[in-house]
Amino acid sequence: MIRLIDVYKEYDNGTKALRGINMRIDDGEFVFLVGPSGSGKSTVIKLITAEIAPTEGRLMVNGYNLNNITPRQVPYMRRTLGIIFQDFRLIEKKTVYENLSFAMRAIGASPREVRRRIPYVLELVGLEKKGDRFPGQLSGGEQQRVAIARALVNNPSMIIADEPTGNLDPQRSLEIMVLLERINELGTTVLVVTHEKALVNRFTKRVVAIEEGQIISDETGGYYNDEKV
């Protein structure tokens, strides 16, 4: 569960990125966070992942109070999150299987756990026959599927997808969003940060719209109208 309670964030340069945000995401939800560039979406993600701290307000992520979390606790909190980036961030000189294995070994997974988990996750994202390929041998959509697999491989309770379709064409974008929907149906909480109105409106999900550091609408089954944001 994610909770932001009256959260403000002002950067050192004086930019007031968030102005009293209140947001709750319960376990098992699928939520779109939408808004124009500079609205505060990225700041929300940086707060949730403990990359930055709030200026004011309370913030809780999957049982951790980020207002008083210690540096030693941060890696454990982040293990409850799987992050998907727009630019994939795959290791080019490692195969698909090796990219996932690297992510698992980084948190101390045993060889047995690696052998058991990776085939399951590759099958889930539709890449069960691509484990020996290098990222450069894959299409953009396939690379994003690898990035999703990497986010899933350590079995997080929540996936955060930050503009996951920004580098993909409309058909591939839809496929990625359908995959995230399926992952959510299997029990993983999903937060998708995007500004792609047409894509959001193809799904009947909760839509939280942010503008100038404030939430201006929060509707389940909401419609993303960028004239409002």
Buried (B, 14 or more C-beta within 10 A) or exposed (E): BBBBBEBBBBEEEEEEBBBBBBBEBEEBBBBBBBBBEEBBBBBBBBBBBBEEEBEEBBBBBBEBEBEEBEEEBBEEBBBBBBBBBBEBEBEEEBBBBBBBBBBBBEEEBEEEBBEEBBBEBBEBBBBEEBBEBBBEEBEBBBBBBBBBBBBBBBEBBBBBBBBBBBBBEEEBBBBBBEBBBEBBEEEBBBBBBBBBBEBBBEBEBBBBBBBBBBBEBBEEEBEBBEEEB
